[in-house]
């Protein structure tokens, strides 16, 4: 087509493309159900279309205009989405999570099904936008613990739309685990702790990655310590023994998971060479950031398996990569929480013979 295309032809093309895109976005998740896995495993949800939706959401105004011209409805709508997503990213970089939340709520409404005959609870939504909105809800700071807990529960309600208990979308599982991990920290909600553990366990099974693995192991230690406390406080010898058995099982499983994590970290380091001189500065920085988290995770895995000398040396190796200060602070905070859990191991009751039935 040339520059002399008529306005009516542009409008017709724009309308047809708009309908096509809406149809694809509405039916794409269902197309993936043709795998036998989803036919024979009840209630298993296939991965969301986060990357595809993200690409569509962040289409630039230039690309949209070039595709459809000045009268193209899809181009103008995508341009608005693109501009708003850029504002979201700017707000996130500044740590203005509440502003990012407001912008994402607007985008969410814009991308909902526009069919007036579709009930509100059945409207098609963009999984990527839901994930991003839940993330900023989780990250936002509040002036009281009560407000923070309320925001976390709001994020949980939002993520329910993505079926996190049956989904195998690892982005959804990671957010579900992080939100419930924070809920445990703030509210000492044991149900939230169990949900966080199941989420990281599923993510680890699906991806076999160091991030889900190290978080899964840490939370197993948290639950082990909680069960040991319940065992000591119980007046019933039978209940005390039951809680202690659960604590020991979680503690031992955490060590086994960390052994797997050590192997995963070693494989990452072996298969991820330093970018050569042709790589961009951004690529080199991304590599160093990724390597920092792998090495820091390796250090924590050493610590959790009782290899303290290796752990200390590996922590120093991670810090020598000179990451952002917040990354080091995050690592040290996690270490500060883990060390007391390891020092008060429930395995000591096996050695001393305490808390018998």
Secondary structure, DSSP 8 states (H G I E B T S, - for coil): --TT--HHHHHHHHHHHHHHHHHHHHHHHHHGGGSHHHHHSTT-B----HHHHHHHHT--HHHHHHHH-TT-HHHHHHHHHHHHHHHHHHHHHTT-HHHHHHHHHHHHHHHS---TTS-GGG----HHHHHHHHHHHHH---SSHHHHHHHHHHHHHHHGGGTTTTB--HHHHHHHHHHHHHHHHHH--HHHHHHHHHHHHHHHHHH--HHHHHHHHHHHHHHHHHHHHHHHH-S-HHHHHHHHHHHHHHHHHHHHHHHHHHHHHHHHHHH-----TTS-HHHHHHHHHHHHHHHHHHHHHHHHTT-HHHHHHHHHHHHTT---HHHHHHHHHHHHHHHHHHHT-THHHHHHT-S--
